[in-house]
Amino acid sequence: MNAPRRTKFYLDKQNKKWLGVCSGIADYTGLDVTLVRIGLVVLTLLGGFPWTLIAYWVAAWMAPVKPHELYGQDLEEAKFWQGVRANPTRTARDVRSRFRDIDRRLADVETYVTSSNSRLAQEIEQLR
């Protein structure tokens, strides 16, 4: 069985008020769900009356329900995937930057440990 795609729009049935479209949009974009709901109501009242409801129903009809496996992710992981959906190139660049930083710090640790540091050598000998 395939793992659910984290970059896809899903209806969020656990956080729904009506059909889960607004909570799905909020989950997909990273916006607060209350802001999305208020925005939908304001847009509907300011002249988009039949079209916003039609778009809401079409989204509810066409979008799949969010798989249960995706509800257990922590906040940092959810923010990461929202960033991937918003700008995949920037996210890949950020990941490469993090790996370069980790690699640099590991090289610094390796240099420190393998250098001729007599104090460090004495501390290691005392631990034995």
C-alpha positions in Angstrom: 0.0 0.0 0.0 1.3 3.5 -0.9 2.0 6.1 1.8 -0.3 9.1 1.6 1.2 12.1 -0.2 2.0 14.9 2.1 1.9 17.6 -0.6 -1.7 17.0 -1.6 -4.9 18.9 -0.5 -7.1 16.8 1.8 -10.4 17.5 3.6 -9.7 17.7 7.3 -12.6 15.8 8.8 -11.2 15.8 12.4 -11.2 19.6 12.6 -14.2 20.3 10.5 -17.2 22.5 11.3 -19.2 21.5 8.2 -17.5 19.5 5.5 -13.8 20.1 6.3 -12.9 22.3 3.3 -11.8 25.3 5.4 -9.8 23.2 7.8 -8.2 21.4 4.8 -7.2 24.8 3.3 -5.8 25.9 6.6 -3.8 22.7 7.0 -2.6 22.9 3.4 -1.5 26.5 3.6 -0.5 26.8 7.2 -3.0 29.6 7.9 -5.1 29.7 11.0 -8.4 27.9 10.4 -10.4 30.7 12.0 -9.0 33.2 9.5 -9.8 30.9 6.6 -13.4 30.5 7.8 -13.8 34.3 8.4 -12.3 34.9 5.0 -14.8 32.6 3.3 -17.8 34.2 5.1 -16.6 37.8 4.3 -16.0 36.8 0.6 -19.4 35.3 0.4 -21.1 38.4 2.0 -19.2 40.9 -0.1 -20.5 39.7 -3.4 -19.3 36.2 -4.1 -22.5 34.6 -2.8 -23.3 31.8 -5.1 -19.7 31.2 -6.4 -18.0 30.7 -3.0 -20.6 28.2 -2.0 -20.3 26.4 -5.4 -16.6 26.3 -5.0 -16.9 25.0 -1.5 -19.2 22.2 -2.6 -17.0 21.3 -5.5 -13.9 21.2 -3.2 -15.8 19.0 -0.8 -17.0 16.7 -3.5 -13.6 16.4 -5.3 -11.0 16.4 -2.5 -10.2 13.2 -0.7 -10.4 12.9 3.1 -7.1 13.3 4.9 -5.6 9.9 5.8 -5.4 9.0 9.4 -1.6 8.5 9.1 -1.2 12.3 8.5 -2.9 13.3 11.8 -0.1 12.1 14.0 2.6 14.4 12.7 4.2 17.0 15.1 4.1 20.7 14.5 7.6 21.0 13.1 6.9 18.3 10.5 3.6 19.9 9.6 5.3 23.2 9.0 8.0 21.6 6.9 5.5 20.0 4.6 3.5 23.3 4.3 6.8 24.9 3.2 7.3 22.1 0.7 3.8 22.8 -0.7 4.3 26.6 -0.8 7.8 26.6 -2.3 9.6 23.3 -3.0 12.7 24.9 -4.3 13.2 27.0 -1.2 12.6 24.0 1.1 15.1 21.9 -0.8 17.6 24.8 -0.5 16.9 25.0 3.3 17.5 21.3 3.7 20.8 21.4 1.8 21.8 24.4 3.9 21.0 22.5 7.1 23.0 19.5 6.0 26.0 21.7 5.1 25.8 23.3 8.6 25.6 19.9 10.3 28.5 18.7 8.1 30.6 21.8 9.1 29.9 21.3 12.8 30.8 17.6 12.6 34.0 18.5 10.8 34.8 21.0 13.6 34.1 18.3 16.3 36.3 15.8 14.4 39.1 18.4 14.1 38.9 19.1 17.8 38.9 15.5 18.8 41.7 14.4 16.5 43.9 17.4 17.1 46.9 17.2 19.5 44.9 18.6 22.4 46.7 17.4 25.5 44.0 18.5 27.9 41.4 16.5 25.9 43.7 13.5 25.8 44.1 13.7 29.6 40.3 13.9 30.1 39.8 10.8 27.9 42.5 8.9 29.8 40.9 9.8 33.1 37.6 8.4 31.9 39.1 5.0 31.2 
